[in-house]
Amino acid sequence: MPSIQQLAMGETATVIGFRDESAYVERLKSLGLVRGTRFQVLRAAPLGDPIELRLRGFRLAIRAREADCLIIETEASSSAPRRPTS
């Protein structure tokens, strides 16, 4: 399963679950990242963190490492190259 850090700019994915049930997961859920939510990666800071997502009609910047608690499924990806992971 890919992580948010592995998604290319402009790529769309769907939240299908969570790796744990931490307080941060609850915070992400309260911000709209619940199971079934589609989001698009808009951009990332120069060093790759934070990452800006578009979901439910708004933009959300989250730390890439903290977003790794999301289990995601990618959709038909664009031809954009993937960012390297670190």
N, CA, C and O of each residue as an XYZ file, in Angstrom:
344
protein
N       0.839     -1.184      0.000
C       0.000      0.000      0.000
C       0.881      1.243      0.000
O       1.833      1.333      0.776
N       0.570      2.185     -0.856
C       1.363      3.413     -0.889
C       1.063      4.301      0.316
O       0.019      4.171      0.955
N       1.984      5.192      0.609
C       1.746      6.186      1.652
C       1.556      7.539      0.977
O       1.849      7.691     -0.209
N       1.076      8.503      1.716
C       0.876      9.844      1.159
C       2.205     10.404      0.659
O       2.233     11.121     -0.342
N       3.294     10.089      1.336
C       4.605     10.587      0.930
C       5.018     10.075     -0.450
O       5.843     10.706     -1.111
N       4.476      8.971     -0.889
C       4.829      8.388     -2.183
C       3.965      8.890     -3.331
O       4.245      8.575     -4.488
N       2.928      9.657     -3.044
C       2.039     10.140     -4.095
C       2.661     11.302     -4.847
O       3.382     12.117     -4.272
N       2.376     11.368     -6.131
C       2.848     12.452     -6.980
C       1.924     13.657     -6.836
O       0.763     13.520     -6.450
N       2.447     14.828     -7.148
C       1.625     16.030     -7.137
C       0.484     15.834     -8.144
O       0.718     15.402     -9.273
N      -0.726     16.146     -7.740
C      -1.886     15.990     -8.601
C      -2.547     14.624     -8.526
O      -3.638     14.432     -9.064
N      -1.900     13.680     -7.867
C      -2.462     12.328     -7.779
C      -3.611     12.298     -6.769
O      -3.598     13.015     -5.769
N      -4.595     11.462     -7.051
C      -5.773     11.325     -6.209
C      -5.763      9.963     -5.536
O      -5.362      8.963     -6.133
N      -6.209      9.936     -4.286
C      -6.289      8.680     -3.532
C      -7.513      8.723     -2.632
O      -8.149      9.765     -2.471
N      -7.828      7.579     -2.051
C      -8.973      7.447     -1.151
C      -8.506      6.819      0.153
O      -7.716      5.875      0.153
N      -9.004      7.356      1.268
C      -8.709      6.786      2.577
C      -9.527      5.504      2.718
O     -10.749      5.524      2.576
N      -8.848      4.386      2.998
C      -9.572      3.127      3.172
C      -9.453      2.585      4.594
O     -10.097      1.593      4.936
N      -8.639      3.227      5.417
C      -8.497      2.780      6.797
C      -7.402      3.522      7.522
O      -6.870      4.517      7.028
N      -7.066      3.021      8.713
C      -6.075      3.668      9.579
C      -5.160      2.608     10.166
O      -5.602      1.501     10.474
N      -3.892      2.942     10.321
C      -2.912      1.996     10.855
C      -3.023      1.840     12.371
O      -2.611      0.817     12.918
N      -3.566      2.826     13.040
C      -3.730      2.763     14.491
C      -4.910      3.639     14.886
O      -5.586      4.186     14.014
N      -5.163      3.778     16.128
C      -6.267      4.613     16.617
C      -5.743      5.644     17.622
O      -6.309      5.809     18.703
N      -4.671      6.328     17.261
C      -4.065      7.336     18.130
C      -4.917      8.602     18.182
O      -5.897      8.748     17.451
N      -4.519      9.499     19.057
C      -5.203     10.783     19.160
C      -5.064     11.563     17.854
O      -5.967     12.308     17.475
N      -3.938     11.393     17.170
C      -3.760     12.105     15.911
C      -4.714     11.579     14.842
O      -5.210     12.356     14.026
N      -4.976     10.289     14.834
C      -5.947      9.719     13.896
C      -7.312     10.353     14.144
O      -8.015     10.707     13.198
N      -7.682     10.494     15.397
C      -8.959     11.130     15.725
C      -8.993     12.569     15.223
O     -10.033     13.042     14.764
N      -7.862     13.265     15.308
C      -7.781     14.643     14.816
C      -7.961     14.678     13.298
O      -8.685     15.528     12.779
N      -7.305     13.757     12.586
C      -7.460     13.699     11.132
C      -8.906     13.404     10.743
O      -9.426     13.976      9.785
N      -9.551     12.510     11.490
C     -10.965     12.213     11.227
C     -11.826     13.450     11.418
O     -12.735     13.705     10.629
N     -11.543     14.222     12.468
C     -12.331     15.428     12.727
C     -12.117     16.484     11.651
O     -12.959     17.364     11.468
N     -10.988     16.402     10.933
C     -10.700     17.323      9.835
C     -11.265     16.835      8.498
O     -11.110     17.507      7.479
N     -11.916     15.677      8.497
C     -12.569     15.183      7.292
C     -11.899     14.012      6.614
O     -12.414     13.512      5.614
N     -10.760     13.550      7.124
C     -10.086     12.395      6.520
C     -10.614     11.105      7.125
O      -9.926     10.423      7.884
N     -11.847     10.789      6.772
C     -12.487      9.567      7.249
C     -12.473      8.527      6.130
O     -12.188      8.858      4.979
N     -12.777      7.281      6.461
C     -12.810      6.198      5.477
C     -13.728      6.595      4.318
O     -14.853      7.046      4.534
N     -13.241      6.424      3.098
C     -14.013      6.761      1.904
C     -13.759      8.152      1.358
O     -14.274      8.490      0.292
N     -12.985      8.962      2.048
C     -12.710     10.321      1.596
C     -11.686     10.318      0.473
O     -10.605      9.744      0.605
N     -12.033     10.961     -0.628
C     -11.090     11.134     -1.742
C     -10.342     12.438     -1.524
O     -10.927     13.430     -1.090
N      -9.059     12.437     -1.824
C      -8.261     13.651     -1.712
C      -7.261     13.703     -2.849
O      -6.949     12.687     -3.471
N      -6.764     14.902     -3.110
C      -5.760     15.113     -4.142
C      -4.554     15.789     -3.515
O      -4.702     16.706     -2.708
N      -3.376     15.345     -3.879
C      -2.141     15.979     -3.408
C      -1.904     17.208     -4.275
O      -1.746     17.092     -5.490
N      -1.879     18.392     -3.650
C      -1.686     19.626     -4.403
C      -0.220     20.008     -4.507
O       0.275     20.301     -5.596
N       0.475     20.005     -3.381
C       1.890     20.372     -3.387
C       2.525     20.001     -2.061
O       1.848     19.639     -1.099
N       3.839     20.102     -2.038
C       4.594     19.817     -0.825
C       5.621     20.925     -0.637
O       6.046     21.565     -1.598
N       6.004     21.137      0.591
C       7.050     22.103      0.891
C       8.361     21.631      0.255
O       8.485     20.453     -0.079
N       9.332     22.515      0.084
C      10.582     22.138     -0.585
C      11.266     20.886     -0.039
O      11.862     20.137     -0.813
N      11.199     20.641      1.243
C      11.817     19.447      1.806
C      10.821     18.295      1.949
O      11.121     17.282      2.581
N       9.628     18.457      1.356
C       8.647     17.380      1.344
C       7.671     17.366      2.502
O       6.844     16.459      2.599
N       7.751     18.349      3.380
C       6.878     18.350      4.549
C       6.583     19.776      4.960
O       7.543     20.522      5.149
N       5.365     20.222      5.116
C       4.128     19.462      5.046
C       3.651     19.256      3.612
O       4.225     19.778      2.657
N       2.588     18.484      3.501
C       1.950     18.205      2.216
C       0.576     18.851      2.229
O      -0.153     18.759      3.217
N       0.223     19.510      1.122
C      -1.090     20.147      1.024
C      -2.027     19.241      0.232
O      -1.712     18.813     -0.878
N      -3.183     18.959      0.825
C      -4.194     18.107      0.206
C      -5.446     18.920     -0.078
O      -5.732     19.904      0.606
N      -6.193     18.496     -1.098
C      -7.526     19.075     -1.349
C      -8.537     17.972     -1.095
O      -8.465     16.898     -1.692
N      -9.479     18.247     -0.205
C     -10.532     17.285      0.092
C     -11.776     18.025      0.531
O     -11.687     19.080      1.159
N     -12.921     17.486      0.210
C     -14.215     18.020      0.650
C     -14.355     19.533      0.458
O     -14.993     20.204      1.270
N     -13.764     20.071     -0.609
C     -13.915     21.487     -0.919
C     -12.986     22.425     -0.174
O     -13.176     23.640     -0.232
N     -11.986     21.902      0.527
C     -11.013     22.773      1.193
C      -9.621     22.177      1.085
O      -9.444     21.036      0.658
N      -8.646     22.967      1.478
C      -7.255     22.528      1.445
C      -6.768     22.300      2.866
O      -7.116     23.034      3.790
N      -5.954     21.262      3.015
C      -5.456     20.879      4.330
C      -3.972     20.583      4.215
O      -3.559     19.789      3.370
N      -3.166     21.216      5.058
C      -1.730     20.936      5.108
C      -1.476     20.041      6.316
O      -1.835     20.381      7.443
N      -0.855     18.901      6.065
C      -0.546     17.968      7.148
C       0.896     17.501      7.023
O       1.475     17.505      5.937
N       1.457     17.103      8.146
C       2.813     16.565      8.133
C       2.789     15.180      7.491
O       1.941     14.347      7.810
N       3.718     14.958      6.598
C       3.759     13.694      5.859
C       3.919     12.508      6.793
O       3.246     11.491      6.621
N       4.780     12.620      7.757
C       5.031     11.497      8.673
C       3.781     11.150      9.480
O       3.491      9.976      9.708
N       3.048     12.167      9.909
C       1.822     11.919     10.673
C       0.708     11.379      9.782
O      -0.151     10.631     10.248
N       0.719     11.752      8.507
C      -0.297     11.269      7.574
C      -0.091      9.801      7.221
O      -0.977      9.172      6.642
N       1.065      9.253      7.563
C       1.321      7.842      7.274
C       0.432      6.901      8.079
O       0.422      5.698      7.818
N      -0.311      7.420      9.048
C      -1.243      6.566      9.785
C      -2.469      6.233      8.930
O      -3.267      5.371      9.298
N      -2.620      6.917      7.785
C      -3.730      6.647      6.873
C      -3.373      5.499      5.943
O      -2.264      5.446      5.413
N      -4.299      4.591      5.746
C      -4.154      3.557      4.719
C      -4.923      4.068      3.519
O      -6.123      4.330      3.602
N      -4.230      4.207      2.407
C      -4.848      4.806      1.223
C      -4.786      3.857      0.041
O      -3.993      2.916     -0.004
N      -5.653      4.145     -0.909
C      -5.690      3.403     -2.165
C      -5.636      4.433     -3.280
O      -6.442      5.363     -3.304
N      -4.697      4.279     -4.201
C      -4.575      5.247     -5.284
C      -5.557      4.931     -6.394
O      -6.010      3.797     -6.548
N      -5.873      5.950     -7.158
C      -6.750      5.799     -8.307
C      -5.886      5.870     -9.556
O      -4.659      5.829     -9.465
N      -6.499      5.972    -10.695
C      -5.730      6.082    -11.931
C      -4.796      7.274    -11.790
O      -5.238      8.423    -11.802
N      -3.527      7.004    -11.659
C      -2.571      8.078    -11.402
C      -2.208      8.798    -12.689
O      -2.302      8.247    -13.786
N      -1.794     10.033    -12.523
C      -1.359     10.825    -13.671
C       0.024     10.356    -14.099
O       0.606      9.474    -13.467
N       0.534     10.921    -15.132
C       1.860     10.540    -15.613
C       2.964     11.296    -14.890
O       4.132     11.207    -15.270
N       2.604     12.038    -13.851
C       3.608     12.791    -13.090
C       4.534     11.831    -12.361
O       4.092     10.797    -11.860
N       5.826     12.172    -12.299
C       6.760     11.294    -11.592
C       6.507     11.302    -10.090
O       6.046     12.303     -9.542
N       6.801     10.218     -9.439
C       6.637     10.117     -7.985
C       7.780     10.805     -7.283
O       8.907     10.828     -7.778
N       7.483     11.373     -6.112
C       8.524     11.986     -5.274
C       9.317     10.890     -4.620
O       8.749      9.862     -4.253
N      10.592     11.070     -4.462
C      11.373     10.067     -3.737
C      11.014     10.080     -2.253
O      10.691     11.132     -1.700
N      11.069      8.925     -1.614
C      10.801      8.861     -0.185
C      12.107      8.966      0.564
O      13.163      8.587      0.057
N      12.027      9.482      1.767
C      13.241      9.608      2.565
C      13.080      9.000      3.907
O      14.012      9.019      4.710
